[in-house]
Amino acid sequence: MSLLGPGLIVGGICVFLGVLLLLRLRARARQVRIEEQTTPTGFYSMPGSYR
Protein backbone atom coordinates (compact mmCIF):
# COMPACT_ATOMS: atom_id res chain seq x y z
CA MET A 1 0.00 0.00 0.00
CA SER A 2 1.61 3.22 -1.19
CA LEU A 3 0.70 6.71 -0.08
CA LEU A 4 2.51 8.35 -2.97
CA GLY A 5 -0.59 8.86 -5.14
CA PRO A 6 -2.87 10.34 -2.46
CA GLY A 7 0.06 12.39 -1.10
CA LEU A 8 0.72 13.93 -4.49
CA ILE A 9 -2.97 14.72 -4.94
CA VAL A 10 -3.26 16.35 -1.51
CA GLY A 11 0.00 18.25 -2.05
CA GLY A 12 -1.19 19.51 -5.43
CA ILE A 13 -4.45 20.70 -3.92
CA CYS A 14 -2.58 22.52 -1.14
CA VAL A 15 -0.28 24.24 -3.63
CA PHE A 16 -3.25 25.23 -5.79
CA LEU A 17 -5.11 26.70 -2.81
CA GLY A 18 -1.99 28.56 -1.66
CA VAL A 19 -1.48 30.15 -5.06
CA LEU A 20 -5.18 31.04 -5.21
CA LEU A 21 -5.00 32.76 -1.81
CA LEU A 22 -1.89 34.71 -2.81
CA LEU A 23 -3.59 35.92 -5.99
CA ARG A 24 -6.66 37.03 -4.03
CA LEU A 25 -4.49 38.95 -1.54
CA ARG A 26 -2.62 40.64 -4.39
CA ALA A 27 -5.87 41.65 -6.10
CA ARG A 28 -7.31 42.99 -2.84
CA ALA A 29 -4.15 45.00 -2.10
CA ARG A 30 -4.24 46.47 -5.61
CA GLN A 31 -7.90 47.46 -5.16
CA VAL A 32 -7.18 49.16 -1.82
CA ARG A 33 -4.24 51.04 -3.32
CA ILE A 34 -6.41 52.28 -6.22
CA GLU A 35 -9.17 53.38 -3.81
CA GLU A 36 -6.66 55.35 -1.73
CA GLN A 37 -5.35 57.20 -4.79
CA THR A 38 -8.74 58.29 -6.12
CA THR A 39 -9.84 61.81 -5.32
CA PRO A 40 -12.84 62.27 -3.06
CA THR A 41 -16.18 62.91 -4.72
CA GLY A 42 -18.81 65.47 -3.82
CA PHE A 43 -20.45 62.99 -1.46
CA TYR A 44 -17.72 63.44 1.12
CA SER A 45 -16.38 66.63 2.63
CA MET A 46 -12.69 67.30 2.42
CA PRO A 47 -10.78 67.11 5.71
CA GLY A 48 -10.57 70.53 7.31
CA SER A 49 -13.58 72.05 5.51
CA TYR A 50 -16.42 72.16 7.99
CA ARG A 51 -18.85 74.35 6.04
N, C-alpha and C positions, 0 to 999 in steps of 0.2 A: 504494500500500500504506500503510494508516494503522495506527498503533499505538494509536489512541485507545481502541478497544474492549478489546483485551487489557490496556492500561494501567489502564483503569477497573476491570476485573475483578480484576486483581492488587492494585490500591489498596484496593478494597472488602474483599478477603480480609485484607489487612494490618490494616485498621481493625477488622474483626471480631475477628481474633485479639488485637489490642491491648486491645480492650474486654473480651474474655473473660479475658485475663490479669489485668487490673485487678480484675475482679470476683472472681477466685479469690484474689488477694492480700487483698482486703478481707474476704472470708469467713474466710480463714485468720487474719487479724489479730483478727477478732471472736472466733473460737474460742479463740485464745490468751488474749485478755483475759478471757473467761468462765472459762477454766480457772484463771487466776491469782486470780480473785476467790472461787472456791469454797473452802469450809473443808476442811481435811484430814480424811480419814476415819480409822477405827480401824486401817487397814492401815499407816499411817505414824506414826512418833513425832513429836511436836512438837519443834521446835528447842529445845534447852536441857534437855529432860527425858531423862535417860539411864537411868533405871530407875524 
